[in-house]
Amino acid sequence: MGFLTIGVLAGYLFLFPPIPFPPEIGRGLPIGFAQADSEFKQRVASHFALPISETELTSRLQDQGFTIERENRFAVFEKARFPCTLFWRVHWESEKGTVASIYARYGGSCL
């Protein structure tokens, strides 16, 4: 009986994995996408004050759960749950390993 319960639970978690919490920097944003995007941009700008090394930026974003695409200078965190997919994105430009500019975007799409 115990093995059956474990098997059912494992199957459920495989089919319906738990939804991760948003990154700390993206939690508690306003409800509307436009207001939330503006707030997220402000948070990223103040949290990652320039100058910052590209290594430090990517490390700190990765610590918050972002997936890093170093070659494209891009980090993303997505949270999908019917009927919406939400995303937190950070793009940057760097020169000689130092971030020169950061762009942030929060948004989503819903059915």
N, C-alpha and C positions, 0 to 999 in steps of 0.2 A: 504493500500500500504506500509506503514512504517513497519508493522509487517511482511509482506512478505519479504521485504529487510533484516530485522533482521534475519528472519528464514533462508534465503538463506546464509547469511554471517556466521551464527552460524554453519550451516551444512558444509559449505566449511572449516571453521576452525577445525571442528571435523574430517573431512576426510583428511585434509592437514594441520596439525598443523605447526606453524612457526618453523623453524630450529633455535635452540639456538646458540648464539655466542660461539665459543670455549672458554675455560677458559683463563683468562688473561695471565697466564704463558705459554699457548700454542699458542698464537696468533702471526701471522707474521713469522711463521717458513719457512725455505726454501722449494721449490717445491718438490724436490726428497725425498722419504721416508728415505733413508739412511742418508742424510744430516740433515733432519728435526729431525730424531730420536736422532742423536748426539747432536744437538742444544738443544732439549728438555731435554735430560739427564743433560747437563751442567746447564740449567736454574733451574731445580729442585734441583740439588746439591747446587747451590749458594743461591737459594731462601729459602731453608729449611736447613740451616747450622746446623750441629750436634754439641752439643747435643740439642735436642728439645723434648718436651714432646709429647707423643702420642696424648694427648687431643688437644694440640695446633696444631699439624700437621693436624689432621682430621678436626678440626674446620676451619682452613685456606683453606684446600682443598674443604671442603663443601661450604664455602663462594664463591668459584670460580665455583661452579656448579657440582663438582664431586659427584658421588654416592659412599658412604662409606660402605665397608663391614668390620666392625671392627673385627669380629671373624676370618676373613681370612687375616687381615692386608693388605687391598687392597682398592684402590680408582680408579674409572674409569669414564671417560667422553666419550660418544660416540655421533657421529653426522652422521646420515644416510641421504643421499640424492642420488637418482639414478644418476649415476651408482656406487657410492662408499659409503662405510662406513668407517669413520675415527675414531680412538680411541687414547685417551691419558690415560695412566695407570701409577699408582704409587703404588709400593709394599714397605713394610717396615718390619723390624724385630725390636722387642723391648724387653727390659729387665726392669722389675719393672716399667713400665709406661714411660720409656725413650727410644726414638728411637735410635737403635744402627747402623742401616744401611738403606739406601733408594735406591730403584731401580726404574728407570723410563723408559717408553717405549712409543713411538709414532709410529703409523703405520696405515694401512688400507688395505682394499681389494676392488677391483673394478672389474666390469664385463668386 
